[in-house]
Amino acid sequence: MLAVLAAIDTPQGATLVRIAERTALDKKTVIHLIEQAVTQAGVTIYKTGPVYEIEDWGPVIKRSGARLALQGALNAPTLKP
C-alpha cells in the first residue's frame, strides 16, 4: 500500500498504468490497495479523469515512509546488536 501511495504522490498525480509500472504490481492489485488506503488508513485520494492525486495522507501513514517503501528501503533487513 505504501509503495502505491508513493507512486501516486507526484506533483501532477499519476494514472493507473503509471502507478502499476512504478510499483511492478498489476492494475487490479493497485486498485485494491488504493481502496484499502482510503478505507483502512483514512487517506483521501481523488481521481480526476485517469489521474489519481492524494489530498490528505490521513492520521496513520507518513509520506516519508511511503517514499521509502517505493524505493525498497523498508525491505532491507535490520541488524540488532
N, C-alpha and C positions, 0 to 999 in steps of 0.2 A: 504494500500500500504506500509506504513512504517513497519508494522509487517512482511510482506513478505520479504522486503529488509533485515530486521534484521535476518530473518531466513536463508537467503542466505549467510549472512556475517559471515561465519565460515572460519577458515584457509584453509580447504580443499574444500570449496564450499558445495553445498547441491543439492540433487536430488529433483525432483518434489514431490515425495512421502514424503520425509523428510520435505520439506517446508510445505506441506499440514498438516502433523502431528503436526509440531511445532506451526502452526497458527490456527489449527482447522477449516480450510477452505477446500472446495472441490478443486480438481485439476484444474477444469475449471476456477474457480474464481482466483486461484493462477496465472494461465497463463495470464488471462485478466489483473490482477494487475501488473504483470511483464511488459506486453506490455505498459500499461499506464505509468509506471515509466520511460520507455525508451522514449516514445513519448512526454509525457507531462512534465516530470521533468528533462529530459536530462541525466538520469542515463545510464551508459554504462555497460551492462551485457553481458557476454559471456557464451555460452553453449558449453561445450566440452563433447561429448557423452551425458550421462544423467545428468551431473553436471553443475549447474549454478554458476557463480562467478561474483562478482561486481568488475569492473576495476576502475570505476570512479563514484562518487556519484553525479556528476553534480553540477550546480550552486544553486539549490534550497533546497535540502534535506541534513540535517546533520546526520551523522552516529549515534551520541549520541541520537538524537530524535527518530530515528528508533528503537534503542535498547529499549528505554523507552516504545515505543508503543507495542513492542512484550511482554514486562513484564507487560503490563496493566497499567503502571503508568500514562499514558496520559488520561485514562478513569476516573480517580479519580476526584470528584468534587472539585472545588476550592472555598474557602470561602472568601468573600470580607468583610472587616470591615465596 
